[in-house]
Amino acid sequence: MRAEVEFTEIPRAECLELLSGRSLGRLAVIYKGRPLVLPVNYALDGDVVVFRTDRGSALAGAPLRKVAFEIDEVDEADGTGWSVLVQGYAFEITNAIDHPSEARRALPVTPFAPGEKSHWIEIVAERITGRRIAFRT
Protein backbone atom coordinates (compact mmCIF):
# COMPACT_ATOMS: atom_id res chain seq x y z
CA MET A 1 0.00 0.00 0.00
CA ARG A 2 1.33 3.45 -0.93
CA ALA A 3 1.81 5.97 1.91
CA GLU A 4 0.17 9.39 1.74
CA VAL A 5 2.22 12.36 2.79
CA GLU A 6 0.59 15.11 4.81
CA PHE A 7 2.29 18.50 5.21
CA THR A 8 1.12 21.15 7.65
CA GLU A 9 2.54 24.62 8.12
CA ILE A 10 4.09 25.46 11.49
CA PRO A 11 3.11 28.94 12.71
CA ARG A 12 5.97 31.45 13.14
CA ALA A 13 5.62 31.53 16.95
CA GLU A 14 6.03 27.76 17.11
CA CYS A 15 8.99 27.92 14.70
CA LEU A 16 10.69 30.34 17.11
CA GLU A 17 9.92 28.01 20.01
CA LEU A 18 11.46 25.08 18.15
CA LEU A 19 14.53 27.19 17.27
CA SER A 20 14.96 28.29 20.87
CA GLY A 21 14.87 24.68 22.06
CA ARG A 22 17.85 23.55 19.98
CA SER A 23 21.52 24.38 19.76
CA LEU A 24 22.66 22.69 16.53
CA GLY A 25 21.51 23.56 13.03
CA ARG A 26 22.72 23.78 9.45
CA LEU A 27 23.98 26.93 7.75
CA ALA A 28 23.59 27.11 3.97
CA VAL A 29 25.87 29.52 2.08
CA ILE A 30 27.31 29.96 -1.37
CA TYR A 31 31.08 29.51 -1.13
CA LYS A 32 33.33 29.85 -4.17
CA GLY A 33 30.25 29.69 -6.39
CA ARG A 34 28.89 26.45 -4.94
CA PRO A 35 26.23 25.72 -2.34
CA LEU A 36 27.64 24.55 0.98
CA VAL A 37 25.83 23.34 4.10
CA LEU A 38 27.66 23.40 7.43
CA PRO A 39 26.60 22.28 10.91
CA VAL A 40 26.85 25.09 13.48
CA ASN A 41 26.01 25.45 17.14
CA TYR A 42 23.82 28.49 17.70
CA ALA A 43 21.68 30.51 20.06
CA LEU A 44 18.51 32.45 19.31
CA ASP A 45 17.91 36.08 20.28
CA GLY A 46 14.32 36.92 19.40
CA ASP A 47 14.30 35.94 15.73
CA VAL A 48 18.06 36.39 15.18
CA VAL A 49 20.25 33.27 14.94
CA VAL A 50 23.75 33.74 16.40
CA PHE A 51 26.75 31.44 15.94
CA ARG A 52 30.53 31.46 16.29
CA THR A 53 33.06 30.42 13.68
CA ASP A 54 36.72 30.56 12.70
CA ARG A 55 38.27 31.58 9.43
CA GLY A 56 37.03 29.38 6.64
CA SER A 57 33.98 28.75 4.53
CA ALA A 58 31.31 29.93 7.01
CA LEU A 59 33.14 33.19 7.65
CA ALA A 60 33.91 33.70 3.97
CA GLY A 61 30.50 32.68 2.68
CA ALA A 62 28.09 34.20 5.18
CA PRO A 63 28.64 37.87 6.15
CA LEU A 64 26.78 40.46 4.07
CA ARG A 65 25.10 37.74 2.03
CA LYS A 66 21.79 35.96 1.92
CA VAL A 67 21.94 32.69 3.84
CA ALA A 68 19.63 29.96 5.05
CA PHE A 69 19.62 28.17 8.38
CA GLU A 70 17.68 24.98 9.11
CA ILE A 71 16.83 22.68 11.99
CA ASP A 72 14.72 19.55 11.85
CA GLU A 73 13.69 16.36 13.56
CA VAL A 74 12.54 13.07 12.05
CA ASP A 75 11.03 10.06 13.76
CA GLU A 76 11.42 7.29 11.21
CA ALA A 77 9.62 4.78 13.42
CA ASP A 78 6.32 6.63 13.33
CA GLY A 79 6.87 8.45 10.02
CA THR A 80 6.70 12.01 11.32
CA GLY A 81 8.99 15.00 11.36
CA TRP A 82 9.30 18.74 11.15
CA SER A 83 11.62 21.34 9.69
CA VAL A 84 12.18 25.04 10.40
CA LEU A 85 13.91 27.30 7.87
CA VAL A 86 15.32 30.77 8.54
CA GLN A 87 16.16 32.86 5.49
CA GLY A 88 17.90 36.19 5.85
CA TYR A 89 21.15 38.11 5.82
CA ALA A 90 24.29 37.29 7.79
CA PHE A 91 26.42 39.93 9.48
CA GLU A 92 29.66 39.60 11.39
CA ILE A 93 29.23 41.19 14.82
CA THR A 94 32.62 40.30 16.31
CA ASN A 95 33.73 43.91 16.71
CA ALA A 96 30.36 45.65 16.65
CA ILE A 97 29.86 48.06 19.55
CA ASP A 98 26.06 48.40 19.45
CA HIS A 99 24.11 47.07 22.43
CA PRO A 100 22.30 44.21 20.58
CA SER A 101 25.61 42.87 19.19
CA GLU A 102 27.28 43.05 22.59
CA ALA A 103 24.33 41.19 24.15
CA ARG A 104 24.42 38.54 21.41
CA ARG A 105 28.12 37.92 21.98
CA ALA A 106 27.24 37.09 25.59
CA LEU A 107 24.85 34.30 24.54
CA PRO A 108 25.85 30.73 25.41
CA VAL A 109 27.11 29.44 22.06
CA THR A 110 29.49 26.51 22.53
CA PRO A 111 30.73 25.04 19.24
CA PHE A 112 31.33 21.27 19.10
CA ALA A 113 34.14 21.71 16.59
CA PRO A 114 37.61 22.43 17.94
CA GLY A 115 39.22 25.83 17.61
CA GLU A 116 38.80 29.28 19.05
CA LYS A 117 35.71 30.25 17.00
CA SER A 118 36.34 33.92 17.72
CA HIS A 119 34.13 35.32 14.95
CA TRP A 120 30.48 35.99 15.84
CA ILE A 121 27.86 35.92 13.08
CA GLU A 122 24.20 36.84 13.29
CA ILE A 123 21.50 35.91 10.82
CA VAL A 124 18.80 38.56 10.68
CA ALA A 125 15.67 36.75 9.56
CA GLU A 126 13.68 37.98 6.60
CA ARG A 127 11.55 34.86 6.64
CA ILE A 128 10.96 32.03 9.12
CA THR A 129 8.89 29.08 7.96
CA GLY A 130 8.26 25.57 9.14
CA ARG A 131 6.32 22.48 8.27
CA ARG A 132 5.43 19.15 9.71
CA ILE A 133 5.30 15.96 7.73
CA ALA A 134 3.38 12.80 8.47
CA PHE A 135 3.17 9.63 6.41
CA ARG A 136 -0.18 7.90 6.41
CA THR A 137 -0.64 4.37 5.04
N, C-alpha and C positions, 0 to 999 in steps of 0.2 A: 504494500500500500504506500502511496506517495504522501510525503509529509507536506502539510500546508505551513507557510511561513506567515506569521502575524507580526507586523511592526506597529509600535505605538510611539508617539512623540513624548519625550520627557520634558515637562515644563522647565523653564529657565531656573526657577528657584530650586527645583530638585537637582538640576544639573550642578548648580553651585554647591549644594549640600554634598553631592557625590564627590565633587572635586575637593571639597574641604576635608573629606574623610580619607583621602589617599595621600601618598607621598611619592609615588613613582608613576611617571607617565612617559609619553613618547613625543619628542619634538620633531617636527617635519620642516626641513629647510631645503633650499636649493643651494648646493655647494659645488662650485666649479661646473656649473651648468647642468648638474644632475640632481634629481631628488634624493634626499638622504633622511633617514629616520633614526633618531638616537634616543636611547633611554636616558631620562634625567630625573633626579630627585627634585621635588619642588615643594613650595608652600603657596597658599592662596591668601591674597589680601583683597577682600571684596570680590571683584571679578578680575583681578590681575594675578597672573601666574608668575611666580618668582623662582629662579633657579640659579645655581652657581656652576661655573665652568672654568676650564683652563684654556690656554691657547689651543686652537685646533678648529675643527669643522663647525662646532656649535657657535663658537665665538666669531668665526669668519662668516658663517652663513646666516646668522640671525639678526644682529643689530641693524636697525633702520630698514628692515625688510619685512614683507608679509611672511608670516609663519603660521603653522598649525600645531596644535598640541592636543593629544588624545589620551584618554584613559578608558579602560573597559573591564568587563568581567564576563566570563562565560562559564556556565555550568553545563558541561557536556552530558552529564548523567540525566538531567531533566530537560535538556534542550532549550535552555533560556539564556539570556544574556542582555547586556546593555553596553552602550558606548556614549561617551560625552566628547564633543569636539569643540575646541576653542580656536577661533580664527581671529588673527589680529596682527599688530605690529610689535616687533621686538625692539627694545632699547637697552643699551648698556647703562647701568646705574651705579657702577663701581665707584666713580668719583663725584657723583651728583650730590649737591649740597642742599637740595630741597627737602622739606620735612617728610613727604611721602617716601622718597628714595631712602632716606636715612632710616625710617621705620621699617621699610622692607628689608634692608640689609641686616636688621636685627631679628628677622624671622628665623625659626629653627629649620634650616635647610642643611641636611647632612648627606652629602653625596656618598654613594656606595663605592664609586670608582676611586682609586688612589690618586693622590696629588693634592695640591693646595686648593685648587678651585677658587681662585681669588677674584674672578670676574663675576659680577652679579648682573643678571639679565632679567628684565620684566617683559611680559607679554601683555600688552594692553588690548583687551578683547574688543573686537568689532562685532563679533557674533559668537554666541554660545548655544549649541544645539545638542540634543541627545535623543536617543531612541532605544527602545527595548525591542528584543526579538524573542519570539516564542515559536517553537515548532510543534505543530499539532498533527497527529496521525489519524 
